[in-house]
Amino acid sequence: MRKLAGLPADRGRRSLLILAGAAIALPVLAQSYPARPIRLLVGYPPGGGVDSVARLLAPRLSTALGQQVVVENRTGATGAIAADAVAKAPPDGYVLLLGETGLLINQYLQPHVPFDAIKSFAPVAGLFTLPLIIVANNDFPARTPAELIAALKKSPGKYSYATPGIGTVQHLGFEMLKTQAGVFVVHIPYRGAAQIVPDVVGGSVPLAVLTATAALAQAKAGKLKAIAVLSPAKLTGGEDIEPLSNALPGFSAAPRLSLLAPAGTPAAIVQALSDAVRRVLATPELIQAAAQQGAVPSYLAPGPLEADLKRESESWGKLIKDQKITAS
């Protein structure tokens, strides 16, 4: 046997045996996984948007994997409690996180969280995007993205916009609009979304950023105007609503849901999970069910997802720094 470069013959043989063993172990590991139920941790309460999507995914993923995927709600600290539990879990593929964009944002607003939003997790698969829509009171003088920007430029500081809170994607998405369009609008943070719609309908606040599900229902009822989608793609059921990118080329801001595992999870397990997710997200039945939840299936493989998460994290961090946004 030839020596491995720089190694004695016996050490070279041992190294080759180790490499050969690893090459055999990866496929065997993938074939034996999963051997017991998988826990999918969600950082938000039952019944909310993120939880609803998790419960949409879990039974279908259970069928694809041949083992039950159990949704477990670990609420608190804007998702950080669930994320911390997964970051500290054994990297064996049996405890996963339904990660969302807030995980990337919170590291800049709450810098003392006990995990790193990128380094503490192994990206498994991109799952869904949750389109957001800018809505307005029916008296607001705009119906399209271009008209919205024109109205805001014409009257700096005259208008305000509501979101479910500081540091949400709704908040940062509108702040991105302000930066790119060069407009000044006052932010009014609410404690959640429940009171936003009646205040926009009643005229207490002229603008708001809502999830597509809430926005489309109110717009179709004629209670408010849906002006712009914050992501580039057309919406199912809201095809007549223009994307903001029509007025601001390249603009895109929407919560993203991803499947994450603890850092160090073997590549074979990550790939087995990712392949199962890809199959599930491609089914017409899942696509239709997701649309009813205001979610758009957006599969990404582990490598592209990792690159996107890093890019998105840097983008939100720059926006938060440039706009001097704080959690208080």
C-alpha positions as CSV (number, residue, x, y, z in Angstrom):
1,M,0.0,0.0,0.0
2,R,1.3,3.4,-0.9
3,K,1.9,5.8,2.0
4,L,-0.4,8.8,2.4
5,A,1.6,11.9,1.8
6,G,3.5,12.8,5.0
7,L,2.2,9.8,7.0
8,P,4.0,6.5,8.0
9,A,2.6,3.4,6.3
10,D,0.7,2.2,9.4
11,R,-0.9,5.6,10.1
12,G,-1.8,5.8,6.4
13,R,-3.6,2.5,6.6
14,R,-5.5,3.6,9.6
15,S,-6.5,6.8,7.9
16,L,-7.7,5.0,4.9
17,L,-9.8,2.6,7.1
18,I,-11.3,5.5,8.9
19,L,-12.2,7.3,5.7
20,A,-13.7,4.1,4.2
21,G,-15.7,3.5,7.4
22,A,-17.1,7.0,7.3
23,A,-18.1,6.6,3.6
24,I,-20.0,3.4,4.5
25,A,-21.5,4.9,7.7
26,L,-23.2,7.9,6.0
27,P,-25.6,5.9,3.8
28,V,-26.3,3.4,6.5
29,L,-27.1,6.3,8.9
30,A,-29.5,7.8,6.3
31,Q,-31.2,4.4,5.9
32,S,-31.8,3.8,9.6
33,Y,-33.0,7.4,10.3
34,P,-35.5,8.1,11.7
35,A,-36.0,5.2,14.2
36,R,-38.3,7.1,16.6
37,P,-40.6,10.1,16.7
38,I,-39.2,13.6,15.9
39,R,-40.0,16.7,18.0
40,L,-40.5,19.9,16.0
41,L,-40.2,22.9,18.3
42,V,-42.2,26.1,17.6
43,G,-41.4,29.3,19.5
44,Y,-44.9,30.7,19.4
45,P,-48.3,29.8,20.9
46,P,-50.8,27.3,19.4
47,G,-53.2,28.8,16.9
48,G,-50.8,31.5,15.6
49,G,-49.5,31.8,12.1
50,V,-46.2,30.0,12.7
51,D,-47.8,27.2,14.7
52,S,-50.5,26.7,12.1
53,V,-47.9,26.2,9.4
54,A,-46.0,23.8,11.6
55,R,-49.2,21.7,12.1
56,L,-49.8,21.8,8.3
57,L,-46.3,20.4,7.7
58,A,-45.9,17.9,10.6
59,P,-48.4,15.2,9.6
60,R,-47.3,15.2,6.0
61,L,-43.7,15.0,7.0
62,S,-44.6,12.2,9.3
63,T,-45.9,10.2,6.3
64,A,-42.8,11.0,4.2
65,L,-40.4,10.0,7.0
66,G,-42.3,7.0,8.3
67,Q,-42.1,8.3,11.9
68,Q,-44.3,10.7,13.8
69,V,-43.3,14.4,13.8
70,V,-44.7,16.0,16.9
71,V,-45.2,19.8,17.2
72,E,-44.1,21.1,20.6
73,N,-44.7,24.7,21.5
74,R,-42.0,26.4,23.6
75,T,-43.2,29.9,23.8
76,G,-41.4,33.0,25.1
77,A,-38.7,35.6,24.3
78,T,-39.9,36.0,20.7
79,G,-39.0,32.4,19.8
80,A,-35.7,32.4,21.6
81,I,-36.7,29.8,24.2
82,A,-37.5,27.2,21.5
83,A,-34.4,28.1,19.5
84,D,-32.1,27.8,22.6
85,A,-33.6,24.3,23.4
86,V,-32.9,23.1,19.9
87,A,-29.4,24.7,19.9
88,K,-28.6,22.6,23.0
89,A,-30.2,19.4,21.9
90,P,-28.2,16.4,20.8
91,P,-27.3,16.7,17.1
92,D,-29.1,13.5,16.1
93,G,-32.0,14.8,14.0
94,Y,-34.7,14.1,16.6
95,V,-35.2,17.6,17.9
96,L,-35.8,20.2,15.2
97,L,-36.7,23.9,15.0
98,L,-39.3,25.6,12.9
99,G,-37.1,28.7,12.5
100,E,-38.4,32.0,11.2
101,T,-37.0,35.4,10.2
102,G,-37.4,36.8,13.7
103,L,-34.5,34.5,14.8
104,L,-32.2,36.5,12.5
105,I,-33.6,39.8,13.6
106,N,-33.6,39.3,17.4
107,Q,-29.8,38.7,17.6
108,Y,-29.4,42.4,16.8
109,L,-32.1,43.6,19.1
110,Q,-31.4,41.2,21.9
111,P,-27.7,40.6,21.6
112,H,-27.4,38.5,24.8
113,V,-29.4,35.5,23.6
114,P,-27.4,32.3,24.5
115,F,-27.0,31.0,20.9
116,D,-25.9,32.2,17.5
117,A,-28.7,32.4,15.0
118,I,-26.4,31.1,12.2
119,K,-23.6,29.0,13.9
120,S,-25.8,27.2,16.4
121,F,-28.0,25.5,13.7
122,A,-27.6,23.2,10.7
123,P,-29.9,24.5,7.9
124,V,-32.1,21.6,6.7
125,A,-34.6,23.1,4.3
126,G,-36.4,26.3,3.3
127,L,-40.1,25.8,4.0
128,F,-42.4,28.7,3.3
129,T,-42.5,32.5,2.9
130,L,-45.4,34.4,4.5
131,P,-46.2,37.3,2.2
132,L,-47.0,40.7,3.8
133,I,-49.2,43.5,2.4
134,I,-49.3,47.2,3.0
135,V,-52.9,48.2,3.6
136,A,-54.5,51.6,3.9
137,N,-57.7,53.2,5.1
138,N,-60.1,53.6,2.2
139,D,-59.6,57.4,2.4
140,F,-55.8,57.1,1.8
141,P,-54.9,58.8,-1.5
142,A,-53.1,55.8,-3.2
143,R,-54.0,52.5,-4.6
144,T,-50.7,51.3,-6.1
145,P,-47.1,51.1,-4.9
146,A,-46.1,54.1,-7.1
147,E,-49.0,56.2,-5.8
148,L,-48.1,55.2,-2.2
149,I,-44.5,56.5,-2.5
150,A,-45.7,59.6,-4.3
151,A,-48.2,60.4,-1.4
152,L,-45.5,59.8,1.2
153,K,-43.0,62.0,-0.5
154,K,-45.5,64.7,-1.0
155,S,-46.3,64.9,2.8
156,P,-43.3,63.9,4.9
157,G,-44.2,63.0,8.4
158,K,-48.0,63.4,7.8
159,Y,-48.7,59.7,7.8
160,S,-48.1,56.8,10.2
161,Y,-48.1,53.1,9.8
162,A,-48.9,50.3,12.3
163,T,-47.2,46.9,12.8
164,P,-47.4,44.1,15.3
165,G,-44.3,45.4,17.1
166,I,-40.8,46.7,17.0
167,G,-38.4,44.4,15.3
168,T,-41.0,42.4,13.4
169,V,-40.5,41.8,9.7
170,Q,-43.6,44.0,9.2
171,H,-41.7,46.8,11.0
172,L,-38.4,46.3,9.3
173,G,-39.9,45.8,5.9
174,F,-41.6,49.2,6.0
175,E,-38.3,50.7,7.3
176,M,-36.6,49.2,4.3
177,L,-39.2,50.9,2.1
178,K,-38.5,54.2,3.9
179,T,-34.8,53.9,3.2
180,Q,-35.1,52.9,-0.4
181,A,-37.8,55.4,-1.3
182,G,-36.4,58.3,0.8
183,V,-39.6,59.0,2.7
184,F,-40.5,59.7,6.3
185,V,-43.4,57.9,8.0
186,V,-44.0,57.5,11.7
187,H,-44.1,53.9,13.1
188,I,-46.8,53.0,15.6
189,P,-46.0,49.6,17.2
190,Y,-48.9,47.5,18.5
191,R,-48.8,44.6,20.9
192,G,-49.7,42.1,18.2
193,A,-52.0,42.4,15.2
194,A,-55.5,42.0,16.6
195,Q,-56.2,45.8,17.0
196,I,-54.5,47.0,13.9
197,V,-57.3,46.2,11.4
198,P,-60.1,48.0,13.3
199,D,-57.8,51.1,13.8
200,V,-57.0,51.2,10.1
201,V,-60.6,50.7,9.1
202,G,-61.7,53.4,11.6
203,G,-59.0,55.8,10.4
204,S,-57.0,56.0,13.6
205,V,-53.9,55.0,11.7
206,P,-53.8,55.3,7.9
207,L,-51.4,52.5,7.0
208,A,-50.4,49.1,8.3
209,V,-48.4,46.0,7.3
210,L,-50.5,42.8,7.6
211,T,-50.1,39.2,6.7
212,A,-51.6,38.3,3.4
213,T,-54.4,36.2,5.0
214,A,-55.6,39.1,7.1
215,A,-55.1,41.7,4.4
216,L,-56.9,39.9,1.6
217,A,-59.9,39.1,3.8
218,Q,-60.4,42.7,4.8
219,A,-59.7,44.0,1.3
220,K,-62.2,41.7,-0.3
221,A,-64.8,42.8,2.2
222,G,-64.1,46.4,1.1
223,K,-63.0,47.5,4.6
224,L,-59.6,48.7,3.5
225,K,-57.3,48.9,0.5
226,A,-54.5,46.5,-0.2
227,I,-51.8,48.6,-1.9
228,A,-48.6,46.6,-2.2
229,V,-47.1,43.1,-1.6
230,L,-43.7,43.3,0.1
231,S,-42.4,40.2,-1.8
232,P,-42.0,40.1,-5.6
233,A,-44.2,37.2,-6.5
234,K,-47.9,37.6,-7.3
235,L,-50.3,36.3,-4.6
236,T,-52.8,33.5,-5.1
237,G,-56.1,35.2,-4.5
238,G,-54.6,38.6,-4.7
239,E,-53.2,38.7,-8.2
240,D,-54.4,42.3,-8.7
241,I,-52.2,43.6,-5.9
242,E,-48.9,44.9,-7.2
243,P,-45.6,44.0,-5.6
244,L,-43.7,46.9,-4.1
245,S,-40.8,45.9,-6.4
246,N,-42.8,47.5,-9.3
247,A,-41.9,50.9,-7.8
248,L,-38.7,49.9,-5.9
249,P,-36.9,47.3,-8.1
250,G,-35.4,44.4,-6.2
251,F,-37.4,45.1,-3.1
252,S,-38.3,41.9,-1.1
253,A,-39.3,41.5,2.6
254,A,-41.3,38.6,3.9
255,P,-41.0,36.3,6.9
256,R,-39.3,33.0,5.9
257,L,-39.9,29.7,7.7
258,S,-37.1,27.2,7.7
259,L,-36.4,23.8,9.2
260,L,-33.3,23.8,11.3
261,A,-31.4,21.2,13.3
262,P,-28.7,21.5,16.0
263,A,-25.3,22.4,14.6
264,G,-23.2,19.2,14.1
265,T,-26.2,17.1,12.9
266,P,-24.7,14.5,10.4
267,A,-25.0,15.5,6.8
268,A,-26.8,12.2,5.9
269,I,-29.6,13.0,8.4
270,V,-29.8,16.6,7.2
271,Q,-30.1,15.4,3.6
272,A,-32.7,12.8,4.5
273,L,-34.9,15.4,6.2
274,S,-34.4,17.9,3.4
275,D,-35.4,15.4,0.7
276,A,-38.5,14.5,2.6
277,V,-39.4,18.2,2.9
278,R,-38.9,18.8,-0.8
279,R,-41.3,15.9,-1.6
280,V,-43.9,17.2,0.8
281,L,-43.8,20.8,-0.4
282,A,-44.2,19.8,-4.1
283,T,-47.6,18.1,-3.6
284,P,-50.6,20.0,-4.9
285,E,-52.6,19.3,-1.8
286,L,-50.0,20.9,0.4
287,I,-49.7,23.9,-1.9
288,Q,-53.4,24.5,-1.7
289,A,-53.6,24.0,2.0
290,A,-50.7,26.4,2.5
291,A,-52.4,29.1,0.4
292,Q,-55.3,29.0,2.8
293,Q,-52.9,29.8,5.6
294,G,-51.3,32.6,3.6
295,A,-48.1,30.6,3.1
296,V,-46.1,30.0,-0.1
297,P,-44.0,26.8,-0.3
298,S,-40.4,27.9,-0.9
299,Y,-38.1,24.9,-0.8
300,L,-34.4,25.5,-0.5
301,A,-31.7,22.8,-0.1
302,P,-29.3,23.0,2.9
303,G,-26.5,24.7,1.0
304,P,-28.5,27.5,-0.6
305,L,-30.5,28.0,2.6
306,E,-27.3,28.5,4.6
307,A,-26.2,31.1,2.1
308,D,-29.5,32.9,2.1
309,L,-29.7,32.9,5.9
310,K,-26.3,34.5,6.2
311,R,-27.1,37.1,3.5
312,E,-30.5,37.9,5.1
313,S,-29.0,38.2,8.6
314,E,-26.4,40.7,7.4
315,S,-29.1,42.7,5.6
316,W,-31.3,43.0,8.6
317,G,-28.3,43.8,10.8
318,K,-27.3,46.6,8.5
319,L,-30.8,48.0,8.4
320,I,-31.2,47.9,12.2
321,K,-27.9,49.7,12.6
322,D,-28.5,52.3,9.9
323,Q,-32.0,53.1,11.2
324,K,-30.8,53.0,14.8
325,I,-33.7,50.6,15.7
326,T,-33.7,49.4,19.3
327,A,-36.0,46.9,21.1
328,S,-37.3,49.5,23.5
